[in-house]
Amino acid sequence: MNLASFFRDYASGLSQVATAMIMSGIVFIILFTAVFFMLRILLRHRWKMTREQDEKFKGSVAFFHPYCNAGGGGERVLWVAIRAIQKRYPDIRCVVYSGDTDASEEEILAKVRQRFNIVLSRRVQFVFLNYRHWVEAVKYPYFTLLGQSIGSLLLGFEALFKFVPDIYIDSMGYAFTIPLFKYLVGCSVGCYVHYPTISTDMLSRVAERVQAHNNASFISRSPLLSNFKLLYYNLFAYMYGVAGGRSSIVMVNSTWTYNHIMQLWGGAAKTSILYPPCDIEELVKIPLTSDENKFKQILSLGQFRPEKDHPLQINAFYEFLKNMPQNEHSQYKLVLAGSCRNSGDENRVKNLQKLVEERGIQHCVEFRLNIPFTELKELLLQSMISIHTMWNEHFGICVVEAMAAGNVMLAHDSGGPKMDIVVNHNEKPTGFLASDATTYSSAMKTIFSMTPTERLELRQNARDSLSRFSEEVFESGFLSLLEPMFKKCDLIGY
């Protein structure tokens, strides 16, 4: 075979391969389009039949919240939002897509009453999802963000096949489900963002090769792996922005979250800051008095998640005690109270208990797990200081509650606490901010060294600054922002 013949055959082969690839692409597009529209027709038909069969059914609002029984601040937002809709629109059905298959409807609502003191006026329809494990981080040791996002799409498909709503609200941060509900079944879509799945701070940490709970040391030490992860993060951030940007209405919980969503999603005209509802009504009614007779107790209140950085609290308290006379140690106490969502959280608590023992301060530290609302309230009233150590906390409901209860607040110098909560009021401070064990320890010493009168003045000023975080303000703002969606779906008359 001569050279010319070889090139002719080679060119012919390439042409055939290219033709095959083009034809395969066309077939794929045709099949994908056909499946898409078949699914759309099927699901819309199911939605129509559901409405026709239920005479009392005037429309539905569905919340995608697979961990609705977790008992955290995000769940408070969910239940207060549902209560607000039930009050304003009594004939609208509220639906929760829940993955809590280990709890009955009655058990979930009982926990809502116990943990949040929230009583709903009417029944909520639960659509239980059997494949919540698809969105659990433990399932994806690598490429966790991508794995969880793909998993949320699969979970979203399960939700759609079980119930098709008029209005869909992602209330837990699964932005990739938003286009699914919008384009596949034509739902009116919105979301409440507690924190972005990925943020520019995360990108910066990877770029600067800073070790963190979401940036393992073997990656931060390697330039090659760090660059690869940075590329992956940037691609994911782009996809996340495209998905989240499909939402018609975006509600965010703080200035910090707003800034990041603007960078990732854009859409300033449809994005609003709506502070989460904080349970402060009863707390602010309690008269503030001098704390001179209070036990010198520091309270940590929050879920036992890695980002809450409980080890920092323990190390800061240890450093504080180390600089105090040994015979005074018994005067001080650190209480870590919060909920455990799963076995991962329980193991985390065991590791924290080991750290306390290693520091030799177990006689000064107490753990209180999954306690009811009444006990939480009692702990707040008993404590002198409340401590919060999460870096770039998106908001910090427990920070607000502690200030309402009359605690001196000691929070992290970042995120929501820095930008929205522990800010000057009437040109006076409302608490303290710190960033590491040394500055937290120093702040503890400063607070305990203040006179009861000085602390009382600060506590009162902090409480006076909290009216913007009430449940009433949240309900009013939530319904106002949701009203265009109700009008679009012809539900506003109900």
C-alpha positions in Angstrom: 0.0 0.0 0.0 1.5 3.4 -1.0 1.4 6.4 1.2 -1.4 8.2 -0.7 -3.6 5.2 -0.5 -2.9 5.0 3.3 -4.0 8.6 3.8 -7.1 8.1 1.7 -8.1 5.2 3.8 -7.2 7.0 7.0 -9.3 10.1 6.0 -12.2 7.8 5.0 -12.0 6.1 8.4 -12.0 9.4 10.2 -15.0 10.6 8.2 -16.9 7.5 9.1 -16.0 7.9 12.8 -17.1 11.6 12.7 -20.3 10.7 10.9 -21.0 7.9 13.5 -20.3 10.4 16.4 -22.6 13.0 14.9 -25.4 10.5 14.3 -25.0 9.1 17.8 -25.2 12.7 19.2 -28.4 13.3 17.2 -29.9 10.1 18.4 -29.0 10.9 22.0 -30.5 14.4 21.7 -33.7 12.9 20.2 -34.0 10.2 22.9 -33.2 12.7 25.7 -35.8 15.1 24.4 -38.4 12.4 24.0 -37.8 11.1 27.5 -37.9 14.6 28.9 -41.3 15.4 27.4 -42.7 12.0 28.2 -41.8 12.5 31.8 -43.1 16.0 31.8 -46.5 14.9 30.3 -46.7 12.0 32.8 -45.9 14.1 35.8 -48.2 17.0 34.8 -51.0 14.5 34.2 -50.4 13.1 37.7 -50.5 16.7 39.1 -53.8 17.4 37.3 -55.5 14.1 38.4 -54.5 14.8 42.0 -56.1 18.2 41.9 -59.3 16.9 40.3 -59.7 14.1 42.7 -59.4 16.2 45.8 -62.2 18.8 46.0 -60.7 20.5 49.0 -57.3 20.8 47.3 -56.7 24.5 46.3 -53.0 24.2 45.5 -49.8 23.1 47.2 -46.5 24.5 48.4 -43.8 21.8 48.8 -40.6 22.2 50.8 -37.6 20.0 49.9 -36.1 19.3 53.3 -34.8 15.7 53.6 -33.6 16.3 57.2 -36.7 18.0 58.5 -36.5 16.1 61.8 -32.9 17.3 62.6 -33.9 20.0 65.1 -31.5 22.7 63.9 -31.9 26.3 62.9 -32.7 25.4 59.3 -35.6 23.3 60.6 -37.0 26.2 62.6 -37.1 28.3 59.4 -39.0 25.4 57.7 -41.7 25.1 60.4 -42.2 28.8 60.9 -42.6 29.2 57.1 -45.2 26.5 57.0 -47.1 28.0 60.0 -47.1 31.4 58.2 -48.6 29.8 55.1 -51.3 28.0 57.1 -52.3 31.2 58.8 -52.5 33.3 55.6 -53.8 30.6 53.2 -55.8 28.0 55.1 -56.9 26.0 52.0 -53.4 25.6 50.6 -51.7 22.2 51.2 -48.2 22.4 52.8 -46.0 19.4 51.8 -42.6 18.4 53.1 -40.3 16.1 51.2 -38.7 14.3 54.1 -36.1 11.5 54.3 -36.8 10.8 57.9 -38.3 7.4 57.3 -37.4 6.3 60.8 -39.9 8.7 62.3 -43.7 8.9 61.9 -45.6 12.1 61.0 -46.8 12.4 64.6 -43.2 11.9 66.0 -41.8 14.6 63.7 -44.5 17.1 64.7 -44.1 16.2 68.4 -40.4 17.0 68.1 -41.3 20.3 66.4 -43.4 21.2 69.4 -40.8 20.1 71.9 -37.7 21.5 70.3 -39.1 24.8 68.8 -42.4 25.4 70.7 -44.1 25.5 67.4 -47.7 24.2 67.0 -49.2 24.0 63.5 -52.9 24.8 63.0 -53.4 22.1 60.4 -52.0 18.8 59.1 -48.8 18.8 57.0 -48.5 16.2 54.2 -45.2 14.3 54.4 -43.8 12.7 51.3 -41.2 10.3 52.6 -38.1 9.7 50.5 -36.4 6.3 50.7 -33.1 7.2 49.1 -31.8 10.0 51.4 -28.5 8.2 51.6 -27.8 9.6 48.1 -27.1 13.0 49.6 -25.1 12.0 52.7 -21.5 13.2 52.6 -20.2 9.9 54.0 -21.2 8.2 50.8 -18.8 10.3 48.8 -15.3 10.4 50.5 -14.0 12.1 47.4 -15.7 14.7 45.1 -18.2 15.1 48.0 -19.9 18.3 46.7 -20.4 16.8 43.2 -21.6 13.4 44.6 -24.1 15.0 46.9 -25.4 17.3 44.2 -25.9 14.4 41.8 -27.5 12.5 44.6 -29.9 15.4 45.3 -31.0 15.2 41.6 -31.8 11.5 42.1 -33.7 12.3 45.3 -35.5 15.1 43.5 -36.7 12.6 40.9 -38.0 10.4 43.7 -39.8 13.4 45.1 -41.4 14.4 41.8 -42.7 10.9 41.1 -44.4 10.8 44.5 -45.9 14.3 44.5 -46.0 17.2 42.0 -46.6 20.6 43.7 -47.7 24.0 42.4 -44.9 25.8 44.2 -41.6 24.2 45.0 -39.2 25.7 47.7 -35.8 24.3 48.3 -35.3 25.1 52.0 -32.2 23.1 52.7 -29.6 24.0 50.0 -30.1 21.5 47.3 -29.9 24.0 44.4 -29.6 21.3 41.7 -33.2 20.3 42.3 -34.5 23.7 41.3 -34.1 23.3 37.5 -35.6 19.8 37.8 -38.8 21.1 39.3 -38.9 24.2 37.1 -38.3 22.7 33.7 -39.6 19.1 34.0 -43.0 19.9 35.5 -43.3 23.6 35.3 -43.4 24.4 39.0 -43.0 27.9 40.3 -39.7 27.6 42.2 -38.0 29.5 45.0 -35.4 28.8 47.7 -34.3 29.8 51.1 -30.5 29.7 51.3 -28.9 29.2 54.7 -25.4 29.0 53.2 -24.0 28.4 49.8 -22.9 24.8 48.9 -19.6 26.3 47.8 -18.3 29.7 48.6 -15.5 32.0 47.4 -13.9 31.5 50.9 -13.6 27.8 50.2 -12.0 28.5 46.8 -9.6 30.9 48.6 -8.6 28.3 51.2 -7.8 25.7 48.5 -5.9 28.3 46.5 -3.9 29.3 49.6 -3.5 25.6 50.6 -5.0 26.1 54.0 -5.9 22.9 55.8 -9.5 22.7 57.0 -12.3 20.2 57.7 -13.2 20.4 54.0 -9.6 20.6 52.7 -7.6 17.6 53.8 -3.9 18.0 54.8 -2.7 15.7 52.1 -4.3 18.0 49.5 -3.2 21.3 51.1 0.4 20.0 51.2 0.4 19.1 47.4 0.6 21.9 44.8 -0.6 19.4 42.1 -3.6 18.2 44.1 -4.5 21.7 45.2 -4.5 23.0 41.6 -6.7 20.0 40.6 -9.1 20.6 43.4 -9.2 24.3 42.6 -10.2 23.5 39.0 -12.8 21.1 40.3 -14.2 23.7 42.7 -14.4 26.4 40.0 -16.3 24.1 37.6 -18.6 23.1 40.4 -19.2 26.7 41.4 -20.1 27.5 37.8 -22.7 24.6 37.7 -24.0 25.6 41.1 -24.5 29.2 39.9 -26.4 28.0 36.8 -28.7 25.8 38.9 -29.4 28.2 41.6 -29.9 31.1 39.2 -33.0 29.3 37.8 -34.9 30.2 41.0 -37.6 32.8 40.6 -37.3 34.0 44.2 -34.2 33.7 46.4 -34.2 34.3 50.1 -31.0 34.4 52.0 -30.4 34.4 55.8 -27.6 37.0 56.2 -25.4 39.6 54.7 -22.6 37.1 54.4 -24.8 34.6 52.5 -26.1 37.4 50.3 -22.6 38.5 49.2 -21.6 34.9 48.3 -24.9 34.2 46.4 -24.4 37.4 44.4 -21.0 36.3 43.4 -22.1 32.8 42.4 -25.7 33.2 41.2 -26.2 36.9 40.4 -29.8 38.1 40.3 -29.9 41.0 42.8 -33.4 41.9 41.7 -34.9 38.6 42.9 -32.6 38.1 46.0 -33.5 39.4 49.4 -32.1 39.1 52.9 -34.6 37.5 55.2 -33.2 36.9 58.7 -34.3 33.5 60.1 -37.0 33.5 62.8 -35.4 33.3 66.2 -37.4 32.1 69.2 -36.8 35.2 71.4 -40.4 36.3 72.3 -40.4 34.5 75.6 -36.8 35.1 76.3 -36.9 38.9 76.0 -39.8 39.0 78.5 -37.6 37.7 81.2 -36.3 40.7 83.3 -32.6 41.3 83.1 -31.0 41.4 86.5 -27.5 41.5 87.9 -25.5 38.2 87.3 -23.3 38.7 90.4 -24.9 35.6 92.0 -24.7 33.4 88.8 -22.4 30.5 88.5 -19.6 31.3 86.1 -20.9 29.1 83.3 -20.1 29.2 79.6 -22.7 27.7 77.3 -22.1 26.3 73.8 -25.4 25.7 72.0 -25.4 24.1 68.5 -25.5 20.9 66.5 -22.4 18.7 66.8 -21.2 19.2 63.3 -17.5 19.5 62.3 -17.8 23.1 61.1 -19.1 24.2 64.5 -15.5 23.7 65.8 -16.2 22.5 69.3 -12.5 21.6 69.8 -11.7 25.3 69.6 -14.2 25.9 72.5 -12.5 23.2 74.6 -9.0 24.4 73.9 -9.9 28.0 74.6 -11.5 27.1 77.9 -8.5 25.0 78.7 -6.2 27.9 78.0 -8.4 30.2 80.1 -8.2 27.8 83.1 -4.5 27.3 82.7 -4.0 31.1 83.4 -6.3 31.0 86.5 -5.3 29.8 90.0 -5.8 26.1 90.4 -8.1 26.6 93.4 -10.5 28.7 91.3 -11.1 26.2 88.5 -14.2 24.8 90.2 -15.8 28.2 89.9 -16.0 27.8 86.1 -17.9 25.4 83.9 -18.3 24.9 80.1 -21.5 23.2 79.0 -21.7 21.9 75.4 -25.4 21.3 74.5 -26.9 20.4 71.2 -28.4 17.8 68.9 -26.8 14.7 67.3 -28.3 14.0 63.9 -26.6 10.6 63.3 -23.8 8.2 64.3 -21.2 10.6 62.8 -22.3 13.3 65.2 -22.3 10.8 68.1 -18.7 9.7 67.3 -17.7 13.4 67.1 -19.0 13.9 70.7 -17.0 10.9 71.9 -13.9 12.5 70.3 -14.7 15.7 72.1 -15.0 13.9 75.4 -11.6 12.3 74.8 -10.1 15.8 74.1 -11.6 17.0 77.4 -10.0 14.1 79.3 -6.7 14.7 77.6 -6.8 18.3 78.7 -7.6 17.2 82.2 -10.6 19.5 82.6 -13.4 16.9 82.6 -14.5 18.1 86.1 -15.3 21.5 84.5 -17.0 20.4 81.2 -20.4 18.9 80.7 -22.2 17.5 77.6 -26.0 17.8 77.2 -27.3 16.0 74.1 -30.7 16.2 72.4 -32.3 17.9 75.3 -35.8 19.4 75.0 -36.6 23.1 74.6 -37.4 23.6 78.3 -34.0 22.4 79.3 -32.3 24.6 76.6 -34.1 27.6 77.9 -33.1 26.8 81.5 -29.4 26.4 80.5 -29.5 29.8 78.8 -30.9 31.5 81.9 -28.3 29.8 84.1 -25.3 30.8 82.0 -23.2 33.9 82.1 -21.5 33.6 78.7 -22.5 31.9 75.5 -19.8 30.8 73.1 -19.9 30.2 69.4 -16.9 29.2 67.4 -17.9 28.4 63.8 -15.8 30.2 61.2 -17.9 32.1 58.7 -21.2 30.9 60.3 -23.8 31.9 57.7 -26.1 33.4 60.4 -26.2 32.0 64.0 -29.7 31.6 65.5 -28.2 30.3 68.7 -26.2 33.5 68.9 -29.4 35.6 68.8 -31.2 33.4 71.3 -28.3 33.6 73.8 -28.3 37.4 73.5 -32.0 37.5 74.1 -31.7 35.3 77.1 -29.2 37.8 78.6 -25.9 36.0 78.1 -22.8 37.9 77.2 -22.1 36.7 73.7 -18.6 35.5 72.6 -18.8 34.6 68.9 -16.4 34.1 66.0 -15.1 37.2 64.3 -16.5 36.3 60.9 -19.7 35.6 58.9 -23.2 36.4 60.3 -22.2 37.1 63.9 -19.7 39.7 62.8 -21.8 41.3 60.0 -25.4 41.1 61.3 -25.7 40.1 65.0 -22.8 41.1 67.3 -22.7 44.6 65.9 -22.8 47.9 67.7 -26.3 49.2 68.7 -26.8 52.8 69.9 -23.0 53.1 69.2 -22.3 50.6 72.0 -21.1 47.0 71.8 -23.4 44.1 72.1 -20.9 41.3 72.7 -17.4 40.0 72.0 -15.7 38.5 68.9 -12.7 36.3 68.7 -10.9 34.1 66.2 -8.6 31.5 67.9 -8.0 29.9 71.3 -5.9 32.8 72.5 -8.4 35.5 71.7 -11.3 33.5 73.0 -9.4 32.8 76.2 -8.6 36.5 76.6 -12.2 37.5 76.0 -13.4 35.0 78.6 -11.0 36.6 81.1 -12.2 40.1 80.1 -15.9 39.2 80.5 -15.5 37.5 83.9 -13.4 40.5 85.1 -16.2 43.0 84.2 -18.4 44.3 87.0 -21.9 43.0 87.2 -23.1 46.5 86.3 -20.9 46.7 83.2 -22.1 43.3 82.1 -25.8 44.2 82.7 -25.4 47.3 80.5 -23.9 45.3 77.7 -26.6 42.5 78.0 -29.4 45.0 77.9 -28.0 46.8 74.8 -27.6 43.4 73.1 -31.2 42.5 73.8 -32.5 45.8 72.6 -30.8 45.2 69.2 -32.7 42.0 68.4 -36.2 43.0 67.3 -35.3 42.5 63.6 -34.8 38.7 64.2 -38.3 38.0 65.6 -40.7 35.3 64.2 -43.2 38.0 63.4 -40.7 39.9 61.2 -39.8 36.7 59.4 -43.4 35.6 58.7 -44.3 39.0 57.3 -41.3 39.1 55.1 -41.6 35.5 53.9 -45.3 35.9 52.9 -44.6 39.2 51.2 -41.8 37.6 49.1 -43.8 34.5 48.3 -46.9 36.5 47.2 -45.8 36.8 43.5 -45.5 33.1 43.3 -49.0 32.6 44.7 -50.4 35.1 42.1 -48.6 33.4 39.3 -50.1 30.0 40.2 -53.6 31.6 40.8 -53.5 30.6 44.4 -53.7 34.2 45.9 -57.5 34.1 46.2 -57.5 31.3 48.6 
